[in-house]
């Protein structure tokens, strides 16, 4: 039977794909249509992710933590530890990490708020200086004084919780997060055996999942090492400048280091504010300048290159992933940007040999070699 053709000429010829054996003939969509359909599907998917960001954020955080700590479960089981005890140890480790990070953030905000009343006189002098500066610029001093008179140290301190509110809000549903962590920890004990079984049928899928897990662990290891370096340098620097609570702000710098590229801005606000109240504009500028130099060199120049080499993502892709996931999932998306990009890469690129040509285009230098 002669096959039916739609249209004439080269267009029709390109739209028909013969099947060996002559049993049937299929009509392939033009590549441009396939690209458009793929883009439309991506828009719908991203829109769905944004719609349920409050639900997905804690789930992705629990997944990242479980993947990171899961080698502990396997190590304990291989040494004869009962499965229930290995799972308990894994879940407890994750809970302690979350508790420590949350307590550090709360302590940072609380200590800063407690310090504000001690700077009432300095803040009043700052108001007078600000009003005088605007008066010299031709702005009505009475209006300026009326505005600044309604501002006090407590109000300024309230800006810090607002800056950190995004991260704290992402962890507000603690019961849900802890429950997801517990269930994932239970599955982690049996997951290696399931992976081994699945690898006989879908080796590419298993390899993609393993690549995501190993890349996530390497990313967290590199970020932790650089976070410790930044925290030590910032603590010593703040101590030398005479900023109160340098250890606390160093700890905050360590936590915010997990947010690529812009995390140091959040960690800079409290010590810069204290520098302004403690020694005036000059000390605040010194804190901002030294923080910017240290953190720009380490976090924006050295760390992204090493992270890209460790996880197989280029520096540009790492930065764009931060922007994209922060837009999709909010502040928690910024924290999970690299692991989420690794997961997307595994599911969309590594899982299919036909799409692996994309990998050299988005990989860091290590992958290129």
WOGI-V949972 format. One record per backbone hydrogen bond with DSSP energy under -1.0 kcal/mol. CO is the residue of the C=O (numbers start at 1). NH is the residue of the N-H. If there is no record, write none. Layout:
# WOGI-V949972
co:CO nh:NH
co:CO nh:NH
This chain:
# WOGI-V949972
co:9 nh:13
co:10 nh:14
co:11 nh:15
co:15 nh:28
co:17 nh:26
co:19 nh:22
co:26 nh:17
co:30 nh:34
co:31 nh:35
co:32 nh:36
co:33 nh:37
co:34 nh:38
co:35 nh:39
co:36 nh:40
co:37 nh:41
co:38 nh:42
co:39 nh:43
co:40 nh:44
co:41 nh:45
co:42 nh:46
co:43 nh:47
co:44 nh:48
co:45 nh:49
co:46 nh:50
co:47 nh:51
co:48 nh:52
co:50 nh:53
co:52 nh:56
co:53 nh:57
co:55 nh:59
co:56 nh:60
co:57 nh:61
co:58 nh:62
co:59 nh:63
co:60 nh:64
co:61 nh:65
co:62 nh:66
co:63 nh:67
co:64 nh:68
co:65 nh:69
co:66 nh:70
co:69 nh:72
co:70 nh:74
co:71 nh:75
co:72 nh:76
co:73 nh:77
co:74 nh:78
co:76 nh:81
co:77 nh:80
co:82 nh:86
co:83 nh:87
co:84 nh:88
co:85 nh:89
co:86 nh:90
co:87 nh:91
co:88 nh:92
co:89 nh:93
co:90 nh:94
co:91 nh:95
co:92 nh:96
co:93 nh:97
co:94 nh:98
co:95 nh:99
co:96 nh:100
co:97 nh:101
co:98 nh:102
co:99 nh:103
co:100 nh:104
co:101 nh:105
co:102 nh:106
co:103 nh:107
co:104 nh:108
co:105 nh:109
co:106 nh:110
co:107 nh:111
co:108 nh:112
co:109 nh:113
co:110 nh:114
co:111 nh:115
co:112 nh:116
co:116 nh:119
co:117 nh:120
co:119 nh:123
co:120 nh:124
co:121 nh:125
co:122 nh:126
co:123 nh:127
co:124 nh:128
co:125 nh:129
co:126 nh:130
co:127 nh:131
co:128 nh:132
co:129 nh:133
co:130 nh:134
co:131 nh:135
co:132 nh:136
co:134 nh:139
co:135 nh:138
co:140 nh:144
co:141 nh:145
co:142 nh:146
co:143 nh:147
co:144 nh:148
co:145 nh:149
co:147 nh:150
co:148 nh:151
co:152 nh:156
co:153 nh:157
co:154 nh:158
co:156 nh:159
co:157 nh:160
co:158 nh:162
co:159 nh:163
co:160 nh:164
co:164 nh:168
co:165 nh:169
co:166 nh:170
co:169 nh:172
co:172 nh:174
co:173 nh:177
co:174 nh:178
co:175 nh:179
co:176 nh:180
co:177 nh:181
co:178 nh:182
co:179 nh:183
co:180 nh:184
co:181 nh:185
co:182 nh:186
co:183 nh:187
co:184 nh:188
co:187 nh:191
co:190 nh:194
co:191 nh:195
co:192 nh:196
co:193 nh:197
co:194 nh:198
co:195 nh:199
co:198 nh:201
co:198 nh:202
co:202 nh:206
co:203 nh:207
co:204 nh:208
co:205 nh:209
co:206 nh:210
co:207 nh:211
co:208 nh:212
co:209 nh:213
co:210 nh:214
co:211 nh:215
co:212 nh:216
co:213 nh:217
co:214 nh:218
co:215 nh:219
co:216 nh:220
co:217 nh:221
co:218 nh:222
co:219 nh:223
co:220 nh:224
co:221 nh:225
co:222 nh:226
co:223 nh:227
co:224 nh:228
co:225 nh:229
co:226 nh:230
co:227 nh:231
co:228 nh:232
co:229 nh:233
co:230 nh:234
co:231 nh:235
co:232 nh:236
co:233 nh:237
co:234 nh:238
co:235 nh:239
co:236 nh:240
co:237 nh:241
co:238 nh:243
co:245 nh:249
co:246 nh:250
co:247 nh:251
co:248 nh:252
co:249 nh:253
co:250 nh:254
co:251 nh:255
co:252 nh:256
co:255 nh:258
co:256 nh:259
co:259 nh:263
co:260 nh:262
co:262 nh:265
co:263 nh:267
co:264 nh:268
co:265 nh:269
co:268 nh:272
co:269 nh:273
co:270 nh:274
co:271 nh:275
co:272 nh:276
co:273 nh:277
co:274 nh:278
co:275 nh:279
co:276 nh:280
co:280 nh:284
co:281 nh:285
co:282 nh:286
co:283 nh:287
co:284 nh:288
co:285 nh:289
co:286 nh:290
co:287 nh:291
co:288 nh:292
co:289 nh:293
co:290 nh:294
co:291 nh:295
co:292 nh:296
co:293 nh:297
co:294 nh:298
co:295 nh:299
co:296 nh:300
co:297 nh:302
co:298 nh:303
co:302 nh:306
co:303 nh:307
co:304 nh:308
co:305 nh:309
co:306 nh:310
co:307 nh:311
co:308 nh:312
co:308 nh:313
co:314 nh:318
co:315 nh:319
co:316 nh:320
co:317 nh:321
co:318 nh:322
co:319 nh:323
co:320 nh:324
co:321 nh:325
co:322 nh:326
co:323 nh:327
co:324 nh:328
co:325 nh:329
co:326 nh:330
co:330 nh:333
co:330 nh:334
co:331 nh:335
co:332 nh:336
co:336 nh:340
co:337 nh:341
co:338 nh:342
co:339 nh:343
co:340 nh:344
co:341 nh:345
co:342 nh:346
co:343 nh:347
co:344 nh:348
co:345 nh:349
co:345 nh:350
co:349 nh:352
co:352 nh:355
co:355 nh:358
co:358 nh:361
co:359 nh:363
co:362 nh:314
co:364 nh:368
co:365 nh:369
